[in-house]
């Protein structure tokens, strides 16, 4: 079956300022590389819908959702935290980003595609149940996982997060939900400084020191993620696909390459094929070196194909 590519023009209108690393050019870089690689024509393109309040409130506090709606400016910029701001287009972009994951789950569970990549922004994995932070407003991957469990009655899903920053929001939301296995690697110490000391059988955090490189990353996945995934037997796998651990990325220093992203995608896909009918939702998180981001997404999608 084909791979779906889900995005929306609204996601490129969210802008937090000229020098902010989480910029609209990120999506353009991905699109350009997909076209240049020839992959674009082999993907099934879909526009991301708007997530509803009901869908958001499966993972976020209702009062928090209303606060974000109320904070959306009609003009200018509103700061939500020191590095997370809203312009007049941000709310629509954030709703599309969360909606992309919902559509991805629907396409997969209706057997229209096996897997989907959501090329959307703002990212989501730092957004906690009642707090926006780290460029994130709604936890897109959590919204998608909750949708899969609520609407399709899945009992075991897995989220694998290879972003260079710990997905504190996703952990906050699913800390007490054993239906969700969360596997994460991240550079430590680095923003947001979380992920250490978690005591949970369904949360597998593997902090890595700076400059660990591909061998250490692959060892973490092989020794920690894969046994946990096999034990969980996920019916659906979701990637929090942040590419900011790349050696060219300016915000961190784990020194991964496109080959590492292709490798981890294949390894996790083997689990999805064994237990979850090859069902995979991949959601863009970080990645701020534009050329490296585009190349890494191409490697990731090739592995999905």
Phi, psi and omega per residue, in radians:
X1 nan 2.729 -3.112
X2 -1.337 2.976 3.037
X3 -1.795 2.359 3.084
X4 -1.549 2.488 2.976
X5 -1.994 2.056 -3.064
X6 -2.010 2.186 3.120
X7 -2.706 -3.049 3.094
X8 -2.867 2.481 3.117
X9 -0.996 -0.509 3.136
X10 -1.026 -0.530 -3.071
X11 -1.195 -0.344 3.092
X12 -1.561 -0.082 -3.124
X13 -1.599 -0.355 3.029
X14 -1.164 2.177 -3.047
X15 -2.545 2.172 -3.100
X16 -1.824 0.281 3.062
X17 2.160 2.756 -2.974
X18 -1.017 -0.643 -3.031
X19 -1.853 0.185 -3.130
X20 -1.321 2.308 -3.095
X21 -1.164 -0.493 -3.138
X22 -1.525 1.467 -2.919
X23 -2.096 2.819 3.122
X24 -1.022 -0.494 -3.117
X25 -1.061 -0.349 3.110
X26 -1.029 -0.802 -3.129
X27 -1.212 -0.626 3.099
X28 -1.126 -0.669 3.134
X29 -1.111 -0.699 3.104
X30 -1.142 -0.829 -3.136
X31 -1.044 -0.756 -3.134
X32 -1.079 -0.745 -3.120
X33 -1.221 -0.612 3.095
X34 -1.134 -0.689 3.101
X35 -1.187 -0.812 -3.099
X36 -1.098 -0.576 -3.115
X37 -1.404 -0.223 -3.068
X38 1.483 -0.027 -3.127
X39 -1.257 -0.518 -2.991
X40 -0.948 -0.712 -3.056
X41 -1.309 -0.230 -3.133
X42 -1.655 -0.029 -3.118
X43 -1.738 2.618 3.052
X44 -1.585 1.975 -3.012
X45 -1.538 2.359 3.111
X46 -2.422 2.532 3.017
X47 -1.483 2.361 3.125
X48 -1.244 2.323 3.040
X49 -1.409 3.028 3.035
X50 -1.470 2.226 3.015
X51 -1.192 2.562 3.120
X52 -1.580 2.850 3.052
X53 -1.020 -0.710 -3.138
X54 -1.048 -0.759 -3.139
X55 -1.156 -0.696 3.106
X56 -1.151 -0.659 -3.043
X57 -1.333 -0.047 2.962
X58 -1.184 -0.451 -3.090
X59 -2.170 -0.277 -3.138
X60 -2.038 2.617 3.090
X61 -1.121 2.351 -3.139
X62 -0.945 -0.704 3.128
X63 -1.088 -0.649 3.117
X64 -1.156 -0.776 3.117
X65 -1.007 -0.766 3.126
X66 -1.136 -0.612 3.108
X67 -1.090 -0.722 3.127
X68 -1.160 -0.755 3.084
X69 -1.043 -0.768 -3.090
X70 -1.206 -0.502 -3.091
X71 -1.367 -0.282 -3.059
X72 -1.073 2.134 -3.089
X73 -1.436 2.667 3.021
X74 -1.479 -0.372 3.043
X75 -2.720 2.806 3.119
X76 1.294 -2.757 -3.034
X77 -2.290 2.454 3.085
X78 -2.154 2.193 3.130
X79 -1.469 2.221 3.098
X80 -1.664 -0.672 2.942
X81 -2.583 3.117 -3.004
X82 -0.998 -0.446 3.139
X83 -2.170 0.308 -3.087
X84 -2.338 2.004 -3.059
X85 -2.294 2.808 3.111
X86 -2.058 2.367 2.902
X87 -1.918 -3.096 -3.077
X88 -1.080 -0.272 -3.115
X89 -1.787 -0.076 -3.002
X90 -1.146 -0.756 -3.088
X91 -1.054 -0.796 3.117
X92 -1.080 -0.744 3.126
X93 -1.074 -0.762 -3.132
X94 -1.147 -0.659 3.101
X95 -1.204 -0.644 3.067
X96 -1.158 -0.708 -3.134
X97 -1.072 -0.779 3.085
X98 -1.195 -0.662 3.132
X99 -1.150 -0.490 3.123
X100 -1.061 -0.749 3.129
X101 -1.147 -0.612 3.099
X102 -1.141 -0.806 3.101
X103 -1.094 -0.700 3.123
X104 -1.015 -0.806 3.119
X105 -1.069 -0.778 -3.131
X106 -1.075 -0.798 -3.141
X107 -1.055 -0.707 -3.101
X108 -1.269 -0.807 -3.096
X109 -1.228 -0.374 3.055
X110 -1.563 0.118 3.080
X111 1.083 0.530 3.065
X112 -1.530 -0.483 3.017
X113 -2.542 2.846 3.015
X114 -1.507 -0.667 -3.035
X115 -2.518 2.849 -3.112
X116 -2.562 2.470 3.001
X117 -1.964 2.226 -3.129
X118 -1.774 1.827 -3.138
X119 -1.611 1.451 -2.984
X120 -2.390 2.825 3.018
X121 -2.698 2.690 0.088
X122 -1.176 2.712 3.065
X123 -1.196 -3.107 -2.992
X124 -2.420 -0.338 -2.831
X125 -1.300 -0.127 3.026
X126 -1.572 -0.228 -3.095
X127 -1.279 2.029 3.132
X128 -1.474 -3.126 -3.091
X129 -0.992 -0.633 -3.083
X130 -2.378 0.569 -3.087
X131 -2.699 2.254 2.984
X132 -1.573 2.473 3.109
X133 -2.961 2.877 3.014
X134 0.977 0.745 -3.141
X135 1.331 0.036 -2.964
X136 -1.995 2.471 3.116
X137 -1.984 -0.905 3.061
X138 -2.082 2.512 -3.123
X139 -1.444 1.630 -2.988
X140 -1.050 -0.746 -3.094
X141 -1.218 -0.596 3.095
X142 -1.203 -0.693 3.086
X143 -1.038 -0.757 3.138
X144 -1.133 -0.783 -3.135
X145 -1.105 -0.753 3.134
X146 -1.127 -0.651 3.087
X147 -1.076 -0.764 -3.137
X148 -1.072 -0.700 -3.123
X149 -1.305 -0.652 -3.085
X150 -1.305 -0.756 -2.998
X151 -1.625 -0.461 -3.084
X152 -2.061 0.098 3.005
X153 1.001 0.589 3.048
X154 -1.213 2.473 -3.082
X155 -1.823 -0.291 -3.108
X156 -2.495 1.961 3.027
X157 -2.162 2.760 3.113
X158 -2.248 2.408 3.007
X159 -2.007 2.175 3.096
X160 -2.017 2.195 -2.972
X161 -2.140 1.884 3.112
X162 -1.867 0.290 2.995
X163 -1.035 2.631 -3.102
X164 -1.246 -0.300 3.101
X165 -1.834 2.497 3.131
X166 -1.110 2.359 3.115
X167 -1.436 1.269 -3.079
X168 -1.067 -0.581 -3.127
X169 -1.170 -0.795 3.131
X170 -1.105 -0.693 3.085
X171 -1.134 -0.727 3.131
X172 -1.039 -0.716 -3.059
X173 -1.277 -0.691 -3.028
X174 -1.873 0.253 -3.092
X175 -0.959 -0.624 -3.061
X176 -1.908 0.373 -3.107
X177 -2.114 1.664 -3.080
X178 -1.219 -0.117 3.045
X179 -1.167 -0.378 -3.059
X180 -1.900 2.027 2.972
X181 -1.563 2.176 3.102
X182 -1.971 2.049 3.072
X183 -1.965 2.258 -3.023
X184 -2.495 2.393 2.868
X185 -2.034 2.612 -3.124
X186 -2.887 2.742 3.088
X187 -1.379 2.317 3.122
X188 -2.372 2.320 0.045
X189 -1.443 2.447 3.099
X190 -2.934 2.760 3.094
X191 -0.844 2.411 0.022
X192 -1.629 0.208 3.099
X193 1.395 0.268 -3.114
X194 -1.887 -3.134 3.085
X195 1.687 -0.048 3.118
X196 -1.756 2.339 3.056
X197 1.477 0.173 3.084
X198 -1.182 2.241 -3.125
X199 -1.985 1.558 -3.091
X200 -2.729 2.389 3.133
X201 -1.274 -0.357 -3.097
X202 -1.879 0.208 3.024
X203 -2.197 2.006 -3.059
X204 -1.992 1.644 3.123
X205 -1.712 2.281 3.110
X206 -2.193 1.615 3.091
X207 -1.236 2.459 3.137
X208 -2.165 2.458 3.116
X209 -1.295 2.799 3.108
X210 -0.953 2.581 3.092
X211 1.121 0.427 3.136
X212 -1.069 -0.742 3.112
X213 1.412 3.073 -3.066
X214 -1.034 -0.762 -3.114
X215 -1.029 -0.735 3.139
X216 -1.192 -0.701 3.095
X217 -1.079 -0.820 -3.122
X218 -1.142 -0.619 3.084
X219 -1.139 -0.713 3.120
X220 -1.065 -0.764 3.131
X221 -1.136 -0.819 -3.075
X222 -1.159 -0.700 -3.041
X223 -1.515 -0.454 -3.034
X224 -2.053 -0.889 -3.094
X225 -1.182 -0.944 -2.955
X226 -1.094 -0.732 3.058
X227 -1.084 -0.680 3.130
X228 -1.158 -0.701 3.119
X229 -1.134 -0.731 3.114
X230 -1.100 -0.684 3.135
X231 -1.200 -0.581 -3.091
X232 -1.369 -0.511 -3.130
X233 0.954 1.072 -3.016
X234 -1.180 2.428 3.057
X235 -1.469 -0.244 3.093
X236 -2.684 2.400 3.086
X237 -2.010 2.371 3.107
X238 -2.160 2.299 3.066
X239 -1.691 2.209 2.769
X240 -1.526 1.661 -2.913
X241 -1.681 1.471 3.037
X242 -1.715 2.301 -3.064
X243 -1.906 0.437 -3.114
X244 -1.532 0.069 2.963
X245 -1.507 0.048 -3.134
X246 -1.131 2.571 -3.089
X247 -1.045 -0.441 -3.123
X248 -1.568 -0.103 -3.032
X249 -1.288 2.386 -3.060
X250 -1.430 -0.224 -3.013
X251 -1.684 -0.059 -3.081
X252 -2.757 -2.962 -3.025
X253 -2.727 0.833 3.083
X254 -1.528 -0.302 2.988
X255 1.171 0.732 3.018
X256 -1.464 2.923 3.115
X257 -2.270 3.053 3.098
X258 -1.014 -0.627 3.134
X259 -1.084 -0.612 3.113
X260 -1.176 -0.704 3.127
X261 -1.174 -0.698 3.082
X262 -1.104 -0.725 -3.119
X263 -1.095 -0.858 -3.093
X264 -1.156 -0.596 3.088
X265 -1.090 -0.779 3.129
X266 -1.132 -0.748 -3.118
X267 -1.093 -0.772 -3.136
X268 -1.253 -0.616 3.116
X269 -1.103 -0.588 3.085
X270 -1.026 -0.674 3.090
X271 -1.182 -0.776 3.135
X272 -1.070 -0.649 3.123
X273 -1.180 -0.647 -3.077
X274 -1.266 -0.725 -2.987
X275 -1.985 -0.365 -2.984
X276 -2.205 0.475 3.097
X277 0.970 0.539 3.073
X278 1.199 0.405 -3.091
X279 -1.452 2.110 -3.134
X280 -2.456 2.259 2.941
X281 -1.933 2.227 3.100
X282 -2.076 2.249 -3.068
X283 -2.094 2.184 3.117
X284 -1.104 2.306 3.001
X285 -2.014 -1.892 -3.079
X286 -1.546 -3.034 -3.108
X287 2.265 1.865 -2.920
X288 -2.196 -0.064 2.936
X289 -1.601 1.893 -2.832
X290 -1.081 -0.815 3.138
X291 -1.115 -0.782 3.129
X292 -1.103 -0.656 3.108
X293 -1.065 -0.875 -3.133
X294 -1.065 -0.781 -3.140
X295 -1.121 -0.666 -3.111
X296 -1.203 -0.687 3.090
X297 -1.112 -0.715 3.086
X298 -1.036 -0.785 3.121
X299 -1.090 -0.714 3.126
X300 -1.101 -0.822 -3.115
X301 -1.214 -0.649 3.054
X302 -1.012 -0.675 3.118
X303 -1.207 -0.567 3.063
X304 -1.192 -0.606 3.127
X305 -1.292 nan nan
